[in-house]
Amino acid sequence: PSLYKQRDQLVIDMVEKTKPKSVMDLGCGDCRLLKRLKFLRHGAELLVGVDIDCNVIREKMRALAPLVSDYLQPGNRPLTVELYHGSVMEREPCTRGFDLVTCIELIEHLQLAEVDTFSEVVFGYMAPVTVVVSTPNAEFNPLLPGLTGFRHVDHKFEWTRAEFRAWAYGVCWEYGYSVEFTGLGEPPDQEMDVGFCCQIGVFHKHSPTVLGREALTRRNTDVEPSVYRLMYRVVY
Ligand code: SAM
């Protein structure tokens, strides 16, 4: 399967294993991942997508509308799905204390100078229990046929494994997380020491109970968004 499907599957597998009650997909784009998560019915009460591009949300949000089958086989608890127009550079009170936040192929679209703010907002302010970050591994690029420069015109940077690790360890130290590295897309020759095509960090917050629960209470009192703009909300 293509790399984007493998990335979605990695998140799906994680969700099936850890059963987070609240999941937020930052840079959700066409909402493909949210749609799959919605069908899982793994016990989530809140699924949120955020993107800076309101047109892509507007175009795709109907894919999240309930189907007749959703009403014929309702889950045990109501599931709320929300889509917001907003930027990961902004502090939005209703984004705090999620169980899982995913940033799939997002950070390389930020200016390198913005990455510190991104880290502060996601790890310091939103402070979810678990964060998944995926980004291209620049060391794999020579294996991609015909590629000169970055993999996409909108990428502002692409990190080597060492650069990604340095950023990740910095975040862990500063905001109290630990990280495990993984990836997707192996080089054709196993002997080649280039790493995966797509590099992934899975971050876990130390002492999630204290911070997570406190923040989640705030979230559950139904804070209305004050910075992001709500584009879509559906309750199943
Ligand atoms: N996560 C999706 C996926 O895996 O297919 C989409 C990835 S796409 C390469 C990057 C997405 O990040 C785009 O939809 C883009 O609009 C969004 N994005 C870029 N900068 C952003 C920002 N500052 N805040 C929120 N979303 C942003």
Boltz pocket constraint, residues with backbone or C-beta under 6 A from the ligand:
constraints:
  - pocket:
      binder: B
      contacts: [[A, 4], [A, 7], [A, 26], [A, 27], [A, 28], [A, 29], [A, 30], [A, 50], [A, 51], [A, 52], [A, 53], [A, 56], [A, 86], [A, 87], [A, 88], [A, 89], [A, 103], [A, 104], [A, 105], [A, 106], [A, 109], [A, 110]]
      max_distance: 6.0
